[in-house]
Amino acid sequence: MERTKNHTLHLPADLIRRAKVYAAQNDTTINSVVKELLEQRVSREDRMRLAADRILAIADQGPLTSEDPGGISRDAIYERG
C-alpha cells in the first residue's frame, strides 16, 4: 500500500464548495481530484524537463551536417533546377 501523509491546504471557501459539487457529480472525493491534478502537473513538468534534456543532448552533438546553411540556395532546398 502506498504511504500517505496528511497536509492542510488553505483554499477559498467558494473553491471548496465548487470542488465538493464537482467531486459529488463525478462520484469521487476532493482528495482524489487534488491528487489527480497534482500528479498531472508534476508528470507534465517531468516530461518537459526530459524533453529539454534530450534537446540539449542533441545540441551538444553539434550540427547534423558540415555544410554551411548560408550556402544552400532556395532552389536546392526545394530541389529546383
C-alpha positions as CSV (number, residue, x, y, z in Angstrom):
1,M,0.0,0.0,0.0
2,E,1.2,3.5,-0.9
3,R,2.3,5.5,2.1
4,T,0.3,8.7,2.5
5,K,0.8,11.8,4.5
6,N,-1.8,14.5,5.6
7,H,-1.3,18.0,4.5
8,T,-3.5,21.1,5.2
9,L,-4.4,23.3,2.3
10,H,-5.9,26.8,2.7
11,L,-8.3,27.4,-0.2
12,P,-11.0,29.9,-0.8
13,A,-14.4,28.8,0.5
14,D,-16.1,29.2,-2.9
15,L,-13.4,26.9,-4.5
16,I,-14.0,24.3,-1.8
17,R,-17.8,24.5,-2.4
18,R,-17.4,24.1,-6.1
19,A,-14.9,21.3,-5.7
20,K,-17.4,19.4,-3.4
21,V,-20.0,19.7,-6.1
22,Y,-17.6,18.6,-8.8
23,A,-16.5,15.6,-6.7
24,A,-20.1,14.6,-5.9
25,Q,-21.1,14.9,-9.6
26,N,-18.1,12.7,-10.6
27,D,-18.5,10.2,-7.8
28,T,-15.1,10.9,-6.2
29,T,-13.6,12.9,-3.4
30,I,-11.9,16.3,-3.3
31,N,-8.8,14.5,-2.1
32,S,-8.8,12.3,-5.3
33,V,-9.4,15.3,-7.5
34,V,-6.5,17.2,-5.9
35,K,-4.2,14.1,-6.1
36,E,-5.0,13.6,-9.8
37,L,-4.4,17.3,-10.6
38,L,-1.1,17.3,-8.8
39,E,0.0,14.1,-10.5
40,Q,-0.8,15.6,-13.9
41,R,1.1,18.8,-13.2
42,V,4.2,17.0,-11.8
43,S,4.1,14.5,-14.7
44,R,3.9,17.3,-17.3
45,E,6.8,19.1,-15.6
46,D,8.8,15.9,-15.6
47,R,8.1,15.3,-19.3
48,M,9.1,18.9,-20.2
49,R,12.3,18.5,-18.3
50,L,13.1,15.2,-20.0
51,A,12.4,16.8,-23.4
52,A,14.6,19.8,-22.7
53,D,17.4,17.4,-21.6
54,R,17.0,15.5,-24.9
55,I,17.1,18.7,-26.9
56,L,20.2,19.9,-25.1
57,A,21.9,16.5,-25.7
58,I,21.2,16.7,-29.4
59,A,22.6,20.3,-29.4
60,D,25.7,19.1,-27.7
61,Q,26.3,16.6,-30.5
62,G,26.7,19.6,-32.9
63,P,25.2,20.1,-36.3
64,L,24.0,17.1,-38.3
65,T,25.9,18.4,-41.4
66,S,29.1,20.2,-42.0
67,E,27.6,22.2,-44.9
68,D,27.1,25.9,-44.2
69,P,23.4,26.5,-44.1
70,G,24.0,30.0,-45.5
71,G,25.5,28.5,-48.6
72,I,22.4,26.5,-49.5
73,S,20.3,28.1,-52.2
74,R,16.5,28.3,-52.1
75,D,16.3,26.3,-55.3
76,A,18.4,23.5,-53.7
77,I,16.1,23.4,-50.7
78,Y,13.1,22.9,-52.9
79,E,15.0,20.8,-55.4
80,R,14.5,23.2,-58.3
81,G,16.6,23.3,-61.3
